[in-house]
Amino acid sequence: MDYNKIGRTDIRVSRICLGTMTWGEQNTSQDAYDQMDYAVAQGVNFIDTAELYPVPRSRKSFGLTEEYIGNWLTERGGRDKIILGTKVVGRSMDNWFRPDADITRLNRQQIIHALEGSLRRLKTDYIDLYQLHWPDRPMNLFADSRGYIHNVEEDSIPLSETLGVLDDLVKQGKIRHIGLSNETPWGVMKCLHHAEADKLPRVQSVQNAYSLLNRLYEQGLSEVSLREDISLLAYSPLGGGSLSGKYLNGHLPEGSRQQLFPGFADRYTKPGVDAAIGKYRMLAEDAGLTPVQLALKFVDSRPFVAASIIGATTMTQLRENMAAFDTVWTDELEQAVNKIHLENPDPAP
């Protein structure tokens, strides 16, 4: 297993980060235990979760994933060997996250409430990497993330205010380092500005979608990563499983995410997605690889990626995904995927 530093910290994480968002919905607690046991035995030391997991998020299930992880940590021990990342939700109209607010916000009261809940469920007294799951300011995100639509909300919580809260929590020892998620170059640089000007915690990572189907990170954020030492923790490196080819031509395998939750993965069902995946699958076959090997190793080979977040609903998937990182990336593969990208640019932003 190879390891990288996150940002400018002394934390070294495995290039494979174990994703957990299906635990509690598609996966049982025993499934979660089996996945963590296997991943850790292979050298994985990085587990990523969030207060809202599992997904699709709901009043009934939110926080359940963190509970599974906390129970596993208690039973297995070795908390100091695990780099644990979790996230606080950004602005949303979901009214079940906070007992005294109908809208989730990144203000002092709500961040403290969220962190205390995560610490309790995870059965730990500190979080290694605490991330803002998405911004407080209104933005077009996820399935609507192509381009930028300017929205103005006068009550948006300033980034300086949010960072000030996180600063206090770092000083209290409840958080070691902070990160962002689903962020833009402006948001990252604004946070770095406040860190330097106001002596606030420095953002060390960004967790954004990045895959052969969505290379938008390369337009701006990759330069920020490399020049400012802000690590990308790439989520959905398989495009929600699409890059395996299992959804081609409208196929919906029994028990798959798109079959169980129609509409949940809209970003991966847009026009042009199947055409791009078909080309990547042919390239993989010509190179003697599986589509999974091609997709995961592409992300792993980027210099701005510290870790790829992989998730699985079966142990067979997890083993295949982890084994893909042993693939050798070549100049020929680089040229071939870039050619396909120019023909089919970012069909699933």
BAMARMAR-976120 format. One record per atom (N, C-alpha, C): y, z, x. Coordinates in steps of 0.001 Angstrom, whole numbers, plus 500000, padded with zeros to 6 digits. Example, Ala and Ser with C-alpha at 12.3 -4.5 7.8 and 13.67 -1.06 7.14 Angstrom:
<sites>
494310507800513190/495500507800512300/496700507800513200/497750507080512850/498940507140513670/500030507870512900/
</sites>
This chain:
<sites>
498807500000500841/500000500000500000/501244500000500876/502204499150500542/503485499120501244/504497499961500476/505455500511501216/506451501389500622/507852500960501050/508809501148500161/510202500825500442/511092502009500102/512233502071500759/513228503069500381/513946502610499123/514335503565498290/515204503266497160/516644503466497628/517418502383497575/518832502462497950/519025503052499326/519945504011499407/520235504693500666/519652506095500698/518619506312499888/517987507624499835/516908507729500904/516309508905500980/515159509091501864/513850508973501087/513949508521499835/512755508356498995/512083507029499312/510794507084499599/510007505882499828/509017505730498675/509113504602498004/508254504356496839/507307503198497117/506162503246496482/505214502138496571/505827500905495922/505505499741496478/506038498489495920/505521498249494507/504440498921494158/503941498903492784/504382500190492117/505138500054491031/505518501199490216/504711501125488926/504132502240488528/503314502245487321/504211502390486099/504242501353485274/504991501383484023/504187502065482933/504887502673481967/504214503557481023/504577503338479556/505316502295479234/505932502237477912/504944502024476768/503694501690477054/502708501522475977/501943502811475694/502124503827476518/501351505057476366/501860505851475164/500988506043474184/501370506721472959/501441505768471780/501399504484472072/501402503466471019/500149502612471151/500082501807472213/498881500996472442/497839501737473271/498250502800473942/497339503536474810/497294505015474441/496114505593474528/495915507014474270/496254507825475512/496247509146475362/496479510009476522/495371509831477558/494142509614477115/493052509393478072/493255508094478839/493713507054478141/494042505800478824/495095506053479907/496123506816479559/497193507117480516/496644507863481725/495805508847481480/495195509592482586/494394508652483486/493602507774482886/492777506852483675/493656505944484534/494753505454483947/495642504577484702/496323505315485850/496810506520485590/497462507275486661/496482507651487751/495280508074487377/494268508413488379/493969507226489277/493772506061488669/493441504872489447/494600504450490336/495792504393489767/496944503923490531/497223504824491723/497196506132491516/497465507067492609/496391506950493693/495150506750493279/494066506586494254/494266505346495110/494993504340494597/495268503113495347/496558503206496165/497220504341496134/498420504523496934/499729504477496177/499681504266494862/500908504259494066/501470505682494002/502749505825494308/503379507152494220/504568507176493274/504787506081492534/505988505903491728/505590505650490285/506039506525489374/505774506384487948/507114506337487227/507288505339486358/508538505173485624/508298505357484138/509200506114483489/509084506335482063/510484506417481463/510583506900480229/511872507016479551/511723507945478363/512828508577477963/512753509491476823/512353508772475540/512690507490475398/512388506794474147/510963506269474072/510238506247475208/508888505665475195/507935506514474374/506947505880473689/506523504493473834/507370503532473005/507121502243473249/507784501195472491/506740500451471660/507162499903470523/508490499991469929/508866501446469639/510132501770469861/510573503149469722/510600503562468256/510344504847468032/510353505346466658/510603506845466661/511036507342465517/511271508775465347/509993509573465614/508865509033465200/507600509750465288/507073509865466710/507269508824467506/506568508775468801/507449509014470025/508786509006469885/509595509065471104/509314510368471856/509255510240473188/508953511376474042/507481511580474317/506624510884473567/505182511096473717/504685510666475094/505243509571475614/504824509096476942/505121510146478003/506315510725477955/506651511776478921/505684512956478797/505274513289477573/504328514393477396/503002514092478085/502504512857477947/501255512490478614/501375512691480129/502493512223480679/502691512332482135/502795513797482552/503544514577481783/503688515993482102/502363516728482077/501535516444481091/500220517089481015/499357516686482199/499424515399482569/498641514919483721/499112515592485006/500413515690485203/500949516340486402/500512517803486474/500498518468485333/500088519867485304/498614520016485650/497788519138485110/496345519238485343/495944518778486741/496605517721487242/496214517175488545/496941517836489701/498137518353489445/498931518925490525/499559517833491375/500164518230492491/500719517242493406/502029516637492952/502830517411492203/504122516891491740/504967516388492903/504888517065494049/505720516686495197/505288515371495818/504124514859495441/503632513585495978/504049512399495093/504573512678493903/504916511647492928/506427511481492846/506886510228492903/508289509906492644/508375509574491158/509103510406490426/509139510313488978/510513509837488520/510512508723487799/511743508198487239/511697508234485720/512796508623485096/512892508528483647/514309508094483291/514568507919481985/515831507313481563/516372508000480325/517697508000480212/518393508473479026/518895507256478258/518713507249476948/519113506084476154/520632505920476170/521076504673476084/522494504382475976/522934504409474519/524054503735474244/524570503721472864/523560503040471932/523257503713470841/522405503111469813/522665503801468485/522208503163467416/522337503738466077/521095504511465675/520137504666466590/518948505461466293/519369506924466143/519094507508465004/519634508837464727/518630509967464920/517502509672465574/516502510720465732/516462511325467144/517204510752468086/517156511262469455/517897512586469630/518995512765468883/519849513936469078/519949514725467774/519867516033467830/519887516822466600/521251516873465918/522314516600466663/523654516759466097/524510515504466229/523862514339466337/524612513084466471/523802511933465893/524459511078465125/523790509910464552/523797508719465504/524687508744466490/524793507665467466/524537508250468851/523628507641469606/523396508127470956/524499507621471880/524992508510472730/526095508200473630/525804508796475000/526467508259476023/526293508770477383/527425509741477717/527523510794476891/528516511836477141/527827513114477626/528613514125477944/528068515338478542/527020516005477655/527372516254476410/526463516971475525/525131516249475377/525187514935475190/523950514210474939/523114514017476202/523745513781477333/522974513624478572/522245514919478912/522939516040478778/522305517326479075/521137517570478128/521335517279476847/520249517444475875/519062516545476241/519353515297476597/518281514356476933/517522514803478177/518243515213479202/517580515617480440/516714516853480224/517236517834479495/516447519036479257/515172518697478496/515258517766477552/514062517351476832/513058516670477739/513535515797478616/512629515108479546/511981516094480509/512757517031481035/512190518030481948/511100518850481252/511354519198480002/510381520003479254/509097519208479012/509249517964478582/508055517157478292/507296516803479558/508023516540480634/507380516167481894/506868517383482668/507193518568482181/506745519819482790/507102519892484272/508358519584484543/508872519626485912/510275520196485874/510778520649487011/512136521183487034/513128520242487686/512667519015488037/513597518014488578/513064516609488343/513980515663488278/513663514241488160/514106513569489456/513231512777490052/513577512097491307/514634511021491092/514485510250490017/515422509147489741/515738509146488252/516972509530487905/517391509581486509/518278508374486244/517883507560485258/518514506264485042/519159506179483658/520292505476483592/520920505156482312/520192503939481754/519493504116480635/518583503067480164/519327501774479824/520488501901479239/521397500764479032/522798501338478870/523830500520478996/525193501045479017/525651501638477688/526681502465477780/527340502983476582/528245501920475963/528846501100476822/529713500041476295/528858498998475584/529339498417474486/528538497436473743/528358496155474537/527119495675474610/526798494470475373/525705493695474659/525646492403474940/524503491619474477/523375491790475492/522284492371475026/521181492721475913/519853492198475370/518832492259476235/517461491951475869/517342490517475342/516946490307474107/516723488941473626/518012488139473534/519162488809473556/520453488124473456/521231488185474764/520531488210475887/521199488523477152/521710487310477930/521599486104477388/522115484957478131/523640484921478000/524320484809479138/525772484767479123/526370486127478834/527676486171478701/528388487425478456/529289487269477252/529153488192476315/530012488224475138/530874489470475238/532168489292475256/533058490432475451/533265491196474139/532838492439474154/533029493334473017/533874494512473463/534796494918472644/535664496043472990/535422497181472003/535059498328472530/534923499539471732/535820500585472363/536866500989471661/537829501912472239/537228503282472549/536103503601471896/535519504920472130/534408504900473175/534242503801473911/533205503747474941/533405504871475952/532318505511476340/532383506580477331/532619505945478693/533699506300479389/533953505709480711/532817506024481678/532523505082482544/531478505310483540/531796506522484407/533069506746484695/533453507895485517/533059509207484838/533185509258483510/532817510467482773/531306510695482828/530547509622482597/529091509737482657/528635510159484048/529207509554485078/528842509911486450/529211511355486761/530305511833486184/530698513221486395/529660514192485859/529090513876484692/528016514706484140/526803514688485070/526429513506485514/525268513378486409/525505514104487723/526746514102488186/527100514825489409/526776516304489262/527165516891488142/526870518306487912/525372518566487902/524606517654487311/523162517840487225/522481517662488580/523046516783489408/522545516658490777/522801517950491545/523994518494491411/524352519734492107/523495520909491643/523056520857490390/522182521908489865/520732521739490316/520430520610490967/519076520359491446/518128519805490405/518643519428489232/517787518891488183/517536517396488344/518401516742489094/518262515315489398/518422515144490903/517582514315491507/517765514015492929/518700512829493124/518430511744492400/519238510536492549/519378509858491192/520357508933491112/520618508272489832/520479506757489969/520190506128488841/520069504676488812/520558504123487481/520677502819487406/521103502116486203/519952501267485695/520115500742484492/519120499832483938/519821498904482961/519358497665482903/519958496653482028/521467496590482271/521842496466483524/523246496486483933/523692495157484507/525004495024484638/525646493820485140/526241494083486513/526633493027487244/527320493248488516/528574494102488357/529344493869487294/530553494677487074/530202496150486933/529187496450486130/528807497841485919/528365498522487199/527577497827488005/527114498416489268/528285498657490207/529137497665490371/530266497812491295/531261498858490803/531442498983489501/532328500011488957/531787501402489290/530484501566489167/529872502847489526/530035503138491022/529869502120491853/530054502320493294/531499502674493617/532426502080492894/533843502405493090/534092503889492793/533573504365491674/533791505769491319/533084506701492300/531927506289492774/531211507124493738/532052507352494992/532695506284495457/533496506392496673/534843507043496407/535515506620495346/536873507105495096/536899508533494567/535902508883493746/535922510180493078/534842511136493578/534147510746494647/533105511594495234/532020511946494212/531565510935493505/530524511105492509/529205510535493036/528076510831492404/526781510355492919/526734508839493021/526108508360494077/526002506933494307/524781506375493583/524983505319492817/523856504637492183/522958504055493270/521652504282493145/520715503835494168/519830502678493728/519778502419492436/518847501390491943/519337500808490631/518807499629490322/519023498981489031/517651498538488516/517355498886487285/516099498454486680/516430497386485644/516228496131486031/516508494991485161/515276494110485051/515241493300484003/514161492323483871/514291491278484974/513155490909485562/513167489867486596/511776489269486691/511695487953486569/510406487268486627/510645485783486829/509571485025486906/509681483570486996/510371482982485768/510354483702484654/510999483235483428/512439483708483295/512852484609484160/514183485195484058/514660485598485459/515374484674486105/515877484932487454/517385485170487455/517918485626486330/519362485842486227/519856486900487209/518989487795487641/519390488813488623/519922488180489901/519434486988490197/519857486317491425/521310485864491371/521886485788490167/523262485317490012/524217486513490027/524517487021491200/525463488118491315/524829489428491717/523855489883490958/523289491192491241/522469491234492524/521824490129492883/521045490140494120/521944490360495329/523141489770495321/524078489994496432/524533491446496461/524795492017495287/525154493430495237/524023494277495827/522788493960495452/521635494702495967/521591494689497492/521734493503498065/521554493359499505/522749493862500304/523947493673499794/525137494118500530/525423495605500338/525037496158499193/525370497542498879/524155498471498879/522985497944499226/521759498751499253/521457499373497894/521456498524496876/521089498939495525/519764498266495198/518701499028495138/517368498448494977/517127497966493557/516492496806493432/516025496351492127/514639496917491870/514487497584490724/513186497977490204/512906496989489077/512120495977489379/511967494839488475/511004495159487344/511532495098486115/510618495294484988/510256493949484357/509140493949483651/508566492735483037/508365491606484042/507767491881485213/507531490795486170/506537489761485659/505788490112484610/504887489153483965/505465488623482663/506753488854482440/507366488370481212/506664488893479971/506468490221479925/505788490796478774/504365490289478607/503739489912479714/502378489366479674/502326487867479486/503475487244479190/503480485800478893/503037484963480076/503402485377481287/503087484570482463/501603484571482818/500825485410482149/499368485316482317/498825484071481627/499627483504480715/499197482335479951/498500482659478649/498358483955478328/497539484315477168/498183483967475832/499513483728475830/500187483394474579/500488481903474430/500032481094475355/500335479670475302/499828479029474006/500606478064473523/500243477278472340/500047478140471091/500839479215471021/500794480052469832/499626481001469756/498865481126470830/497694482005470806/498144483462470770/497496484269469919/497816485693469804/496537486507469947/496195486912471165/494968487697471360/494991488985470542/493849489341470001/493725490556469213/494101491771470060/494998492596469530/495403493805470234/496515493609471229/496992492369471413/498090492119472347/499406492571471725/500417492741472561/501700493250472087/502326492321471048/502301491015471324/502922490097470382/502143490012469071/500839490279469120/500065490286467886/500316491567467089/500443492687467778/500649493966467103/502077494142466602/503031493631467372/504439493861467051/505196492530467014/505012491743465975/505706490449465889/507219490632465988/507825489826466829/509271489906466994/509719490842468089/508827491718468561/509228492680469585/509592491985470895/508893490925471219/509118490239472495/509792488896472266/510853488878471478/511523487623471147/512020486869472370/512397487602473416/512925486921474599/511864486041475248/510584486315474969/509505485540475593/508879484525474650/509522484280473516/509008483277472576/510042482198472284/511029482089473145/512107481129472936/511653479710473309/512364478692472808/512042477312473197/512126477150474710/511177476452475254/511165476216476700/510276477159477478/509893478280476865/509055479247477575/507674478668477866/507026478092476845/505675477563477049/505657476440478085/506681475599478072/506727474496479036/506780475032480461/507604476049480682/507715476638482023/506411477315482423/505835478080481511/504588478783481832/503477477785482146/503430476694481398/502418475676481669/502523475123483079/503754474908483538/503950474402484902/503558475440485951/503919476681485706/503549477732486667/502035477929486703/501374477780485555/499923477916485535/499271476796486329/499779475567486194/499226474451486967/499450474663488459/500629475175488825/500895475456490236/499918476488490765/499692477547490003/498762478583490439/497367478003490654/496906477202489708/495572476611489833/495479475718491067/496507474919491321/496508474040492485/496488474833493790/497088476037493754/497164476870494957/495972477812495086/495047477736494151/493878478614494196/494186480039493790/495213480205492955/495626481531492504/495477481639490999/495523482846490508/495633483062489072/497116483072488713/497459482796487452/498865482897487056/499454484278487308/498645485308487157/499114486677487402/499457486870488870/498613486373489765/498901486489491197/500204485788491551/500397484588491037/501613483835491331/502841484581490839/502803485055489607/503978485688489006/504328487004489686/503342487846489917/503631489160490496/504024489065491963/503380488163492699/503727488064494111/505092487427494303/505508486545493399/506860485994493468/507884487122493443/507770488011492488/508723489123492379/508616490036493599/507395490335493992/507182491237495131/507772490695496421/507876489385496537/508341488772497793/509863488719497911/510587489124496882/512062489063496942/512599490208497800/513558489929498683/514064490971499593/514858492072498906/515337491838497696/516128492848496999/515284493711496063/513983493445495980/513097494214495106/512450495346495887/512674496580495440/512006497724496065/510649497971495428/510541497721494129/509271497935493438/509210497071492190/508010496614491879/507748495896490628/507087496869489667/507627496961488463/507072497879487467/506026497134486667/504772497540486816/503699496852486104/503100497794485067/502819497245483912/502172497995482859/500889497299482450/500020498044481807/498744497473481373/498245498264480172/497523497603479309/496904498308478194/495413498521478412/494846497870479437/493440498085479776/493323498283481277/492239498919481695/492012499108483115/491734497783483807/491141496842483097/490908495519483681/492230494865484038/493211494937483125/494537494392483415/495175495104484601/495080496421484617/495711497183485702/495122496797487054/493806496685487136/493177496313488404/493595494911488835/493622493976487888/494034492614488227/495488492586488694/496343493295487990/497755493306488360/497974493899489741/497329495003490038/497520495641491335/496953494788492465/495815494156492218/495197493311493254/496065492102493577/496907491671492631/497737490484492848/498731490666493987/499068491907494303/500057492155495353/499506491860496751/498197491664496856/497602491289498147/497719489797498413/498221489034497466/498396487593497631/499393487306498748/499141486252499509/500056485829500573/501050484829500009/502340485106500161/503380484198499687/503740483228500803/503780481953500497/504014480930501512/505287480146501221/505758479405502235/506920478542502043/506632477468500997/505389477000500962/505022475973499988/505127476508498557/504685477751498348/504810478361497027/506275478554496657/507068478967497637/508493479177497388/509155477881496942/508880476812497641/509476475528497281/508995475055495909/507731475290495617/507166474821494350/507741475589493150/507865476918493271/508419477668492134/509902477364491959/510603477107493053/512016476760492933/512207475408492247/511289474483492504/511354473178491841/511168473336490325/510186474144489939/509957474368488514/511155475101487899/511712476025488644/512869476781488137/514053475861487879/514262474894488748/515370473956488533/515138473094487289/513878472788487011/513536471989485835/513571472806484539/513221474097484673/513138474998483508/513832476318483834/515152476325483941/515860477528484396/515897478639483347/515374479782483703/515535481013482921/515333480819481411/514169480394480983/513976480189479545/513860481494478747/513670482625479430/513500483889478712/514405484978479259/515727484812479138/516645485833479669/516609487099478827/
</sites>
